[in-house]
Amino acid sequence: MPSSPLRVAVVCSSNQNRSMEAHNILSKRGFSVRSFGTGTHVKLPGPAPDKPNVYDFKTTYDQMYNDLLRKDKELYTQNGILHMLDRNKRIKPRPERFQNCKDLFDLILTCEERVYDQVVEDLNSREQETCQPVHVINVDIQDNHEEATLGAFLICELCQCIQHTEDMENEIDELLQEFEEKSGRAFLHTVCFY
């Protein structure tokens, strides 16, 4: 077991569902974890697919919760959005944008390929200061409550396995291969440097 816990970031598009579910489970398991979105705005489902609720990243989960409560309590209770926001505000005050965070992580997990590309692009555009490696791994998770929960447990299991490796740099590829076979999912993996 490494002496210090892995510093983990979980990233989806709006820092609402997938990354927050994983953040919740990982923090309960004792991981040093933060979560982020990569979008320019935070989007939540609205009354129709072409009418999402769009918020700025500065908007707190509490403000979003109260806004949706006012707009249509029944709709947002039925589709689980109010429940999700209630969970989110117990974890942290507001969504955070990955591009605005300068903290160092050992492991960054993304929840879809587009987000993975945005994270890798952002890390590669930064000035390298420490040359410390960070592993970026994509686990494709559909953006719904059920998949977010399943994906969060998969991410947690993956983090626990990586945490227990003697030599992360040399064992991670083999570990990911085992996970791919076991889960039937394909993972993208690259190493960036800070």
KAKA-V713654 format. One record per pair of residues at least 24 apart in sequence whose ideal C-beta (glycine too) atoms are under 8 Angstrom apart, sorted by the first residue. I is the first residue (numbers start at 1). J is the second residue. If there is no record, write none. Layout:
i=I j=J
i=I j=J
//
This chain:
i=1 j=163
i=1 j=164
i=2 j=163
i=5 j=30
i=5 j=31
i=5 j=32
i=5 j=163
i=6 j=31
i=6 j=32
i=6 j=106
i=6 j=107
i=6 j=159
i=6 j=162
i=6 j=163
i=7 j=32
i=7 j=103
i=7 j=104
i=7 j=105
i=7 j=106
i=7 j=107
i=8 j=32
i=8 j=33
i=8 j=34
i=8 j=105
i=8 j=106
i=8 j=107
i=8 j=108
i=8 j=109
i=8 j=159
i=9 j=33
i=9 j=34
i=9 j=35
i=9 j=36
i=9 j=98
i=9 j=101
i=9 j=103
i=9 j=105
i=9 j=107
i=9 j=108
i=9 j=109
i=10 j=34
i=10 j=35
i=10 j=36
i=10 j=108
i=10 j=109
i=10 j=110
i=10 j=111
i=10 j=155
i=11 j=35
i=11 j=36
i=11 j=37
i=11 j=38
i=11 j=98
i=11 j=108
i=11 j=109
i=11 j=110
i=11 j=111
i=11 j=115
i=11 j=119
i=12 j=37
i=12 j=38
i=12 j=110
i=12 j=111
i=12 j=112
i=12 j=115
i=12 j=141
i=12 j=143
i=13 j=37
i=13 j=38
i=13 j=39
i=13 j=43
i=13 j=111
i=13 j=112
i=13 j=114
i=13 j=115
i=13 j=143
i=14 j=39
i=14 j=41
i=14 j=42
i=14 j=43
i=14 j=44
i=14 j=95
i=15 j=42
i=15 j=57
i=15 j=95
i=15 j=96
i=15 j=97
i=16 j=42
i=16 j=44
i=16 j=84
i=16 j=85
i=16 j=88
i=16 j=95
i=17 j=84
i=17 j=143
i=17 j=144
i=17 j=145
i=17 j=148
i=18 j=111
i=18 j=141
i=18 j=143
i=18 j=147
i=18 j=148
i=18 j=151
i=18 j=152
i=19 j=111
i=20 j=84
i=20 j=87
i=20 j=88
i=20 j=91
i=21 j=87
i=21 j=148
i=21 j=149
i=21 j=151
i=21 j=152
i=22 j=109
i=22 j=111
i=22 j=148
i=22 j=151
i=22 j=152
i=22 j=155
i=22 j=156
i=23 j=91
i=23 j=92
i=24 j=87
i=24 j=91
i=24 j=152
i=25 j=152
i=25 j=153
i=25 j=155
i=25 j=156
i=26 j=152
i=26 j=155
i=26 j=156
i=26 j=159
i=27 j=91
i=29 j=156
i=29 j=159
i=29 j=160
i=31 j=156
i=31 j=159
i=31 j=163
i=34 j=96
i=34 j=101
i=34 j=103
i=34 j=105
i=35 j=91
i=35 j=92
i=35 j=96
i=36 j=95
i=36 j=96
i=36 j=97
i=36 j=98
i=36 j=101
i=37 j=95
i=37 j=96
i=37 j=97
i=37 j=98
i=38 j=97
i=38 j=98
i=38 j=99
i=38 j=115
i=38 j=118
i=38 j=119
i=38 j=122
i=39 j=97
i=42 j=95
i=44 j=68
i=44 j=81
i=45 j=79
i=45 j=81
i=47 j=72
i=47 j=75
i=57 j=94
i=57 j=95
i=57 j=96
i=57 j=97
i=57 j=100
i=58 j=94
i=59 j=94
i=59 j=95
i=60 j=89
i=60 j=93
i=60 j=94
i=61 j=85
i=61 j=88
i=61 j=89
i=61 j=92
i=61 j=93
i=61 j=94
i=61 j=95
i=62 j=89
i=62 j=93
i=65 j=89
i=80 j=145
i=84 j=145
i=98 j=122
i=104 j=130
i=104 j=132
i=104 j=134
i=104 j=194
i=105 j=134
i=106 j=134
i=106 j=135
i=106 j=168
i=107 j=134
i=107 j=135
i=107 j=137
i=107 j=159
i=107 j=162
i=108 j=134
i=108 j=135
i=108 j=136
i=108 j=137
i=109 j=136
i=109 j=137
i=109 j=138
i=109 j=139
i=109 j=155
i=109 j=158
i=109 j=159
i=110 j=136
i=110 j=137
i=110 j=138
i=110 j=139
i=111 j=138
i=111 j=139
i=111 j=140
i=111 j=141
i=111 j=143
i=111 j=151
i=112 j=138
i=112 j=140
i=112 j=141
i=112 j=143
i=113 j=138
i=113 j=140
i=113 j=188
i=116 j=188
i=120 j=190
i=120 j=192
i=123 j=192
i=123 j=193
i=123 j=194
i=124 j=192
i=126 j=194
i=128 j=193
i=128 j=194
i=129 j=194
i=130 j=193
i=130 j=194
i=131 j=193
i=131 j=194
i=132 j=193
i=132 j=194
i=133 j=169
i=133 j=191
i=133 j=192
i=133 j=193
i=134 j=191
i=134 j=192
i=134 j=193
i=134 j=194
i=135 j=168
i=135 j=172
i=135 j=189
i=135 j=190
i=135 j=191
i=136 j=188
i=136 j=189
i=136 j=190
i=136 j=191
i=136 j=192
i=137 j=176
i=137 j=187
i=137 j=188
i=137 j=189
i=138 j=187
i=138 j=188
i=138 j=189
i=139 j=185
i=139 j=187
i=140 j=185
i=140 j=186
i=154 j=179
i=154 j=183
i=154 j=185
//
